[in-house]
Every structure is written in C-alpha cells, then in structure tokens.
Amino acid sequence: MYLSMRGILIRHIAVAFLNGIITLVILLIAPLGLVAVITNTTMVVLATLVTSAFVDGVVHFLSPAEAELLRNAQAQKAASVIPNRNYDELDRRS
C-alpha cells in the first residue's frame, strides 16, 4: 500500500492521539494528581508517535524497493520469453 508522507504523518498522529485518549481514561480512574495525568498522557502520545514512525521506518527498510521488484519482474519476464530469431542470419542449404 502506498501512502504519501502526509498520509503517513496523519496515520502516526491518529495512532498517537488514540493511545493518548486511552491512557487519559485509564489514568483519570486512578487516584493521581491532574499534573501527573496530563504529563503521563503527553509522554504516551509522544512515545507512540516516535515508536510508530520508527517501526514504519524499519518496515520500509526491510521491504524490498519498488524499483528492485520491478527490475526482478522484468528480468523474469525476459528470461521466460523465447528470443526472436533473425531469419537473415540462418544458414540455408541450397
């Protein structure tokens, strides 16, 4: 699946905010101070954003490049095609 850089950034931000909301709900149940809840939620959002971007980079690094895939596909196609004969160079016996 191809996403633009803007789409990737929006996806990372959405995941980070979703994790932040879940963390905020969990922490508001616990008997903590408001500053601790806000600080912890902010740290979870930032950690999720960084981790998501890092994992995306690792997946991109481990995935073969599109150009390499196209090159391999063209090489396989060329190997499977029977070469055309040049009929001018045939040795004809009279």
C-alpha positions in Angstrom: 0.0 0.0 0.0 1.4 3.4 -1.0 0.8 6.4 1.3 2.2 9.9 0.8 4.3 11.4 3.5 1.3 13.5 4.6 -0.8 10.3 4.9 1.8 8.6 6.9 2.1 11.5 9.3 -1.6 11.7 9.7 -1.7 8.0 10.5 1.0 8.3 13.1 -0.7 11.3 14.7 -4.0 9.4 14.8 -2.5 6.4 16.4 -0.7 8.6 19.0 -3.8 10.5 19.9 -5.8 7.3 20.2 -3.3 5.9 22.6 -3.3 9.2 24.5 -7.0 9.1 24.9 -7.0 5.5 26.2 -4.2 6.4 28.6 -6.0 9.5 29.8 -9.2 7.5 30.5 -7.2 4.9 32.4 -5.2 7.5 34.4 -8.3 9.5 35.3 -9.7 6.5 37.1 -6.5 6.1 39.2 -6.1 8.4 42.2 -3.3 10.6 40.7 -2.9 14.4 40.6 -4.0 16.2 37.4 -0.5 17.2 36.6 0.7 13.6 36.7 -2.2 12.5 34.5 -1.5 15.2 31.9 2.3 14.6 31.9 1.9 10.9 31.6 -0.7 11.2 28.8 1.6 13.6 26.9 4.6 11.3 27.3 2.5 8.3 26.0 1.4 10.4 22.9 5.0 11.4 22.1 6.3 7.9 22.7 3.7 6.4 20.5 4.4 8.9 17.7 8.1 8.2 17.8 7.7 4.5 18.1 5.2 4.4 15.3 7.5 6.3 13.0 10.5 4.2 14.0 8.6 0.9 13.3 7.4 2.3 9.9 11.0 3.1 9.0 12.1 -0.5 10.0 9.3 -2.0 7.8 10.3 0.3 4.9 14.0 -0.7 5.3 13.2 -4.4 5.4 10.8 -4.2 2.4 12.3 -4.5 -1.0 12.2 -1.4 -3.0 9.6 -1.0 -5.7 12.3 -0.4 -8.3 14.0 -3.6 -7.3 10.8 -5.5 -7.5 10.1 -4.1 -11.0 13.6 -5.0 -12.1 13.2 -8.6 -10.9 9.8 -8.9 -12.6 11.2 -7.6 -15.9 14.2 -10.0 -15.6 11.9 -13.0 -15.0 9.7 -12.0 -17.9 12.7 -11.5 -20.2 14.1 -14.9 -19.2 10.8 -16.7 -19.9 10.3 -15.2 -23.4 11.8 -17.1 -26.3 14.3 -14.9 -28.2 13.3 -13.8 -31.6 15.2 -15.4 -34.5 16.9 -13.3 -37.1 16.0 -15.1 -40.3 18.6 -13.2 -42.3 21.4 -15.0 -40.5 20.1 -18.6 -41.0 22.3 -21.0 -42.8 20.2 -22.1 -45.8 21.4 -25.0 -47.8 20.6 -25.0 -51.5 
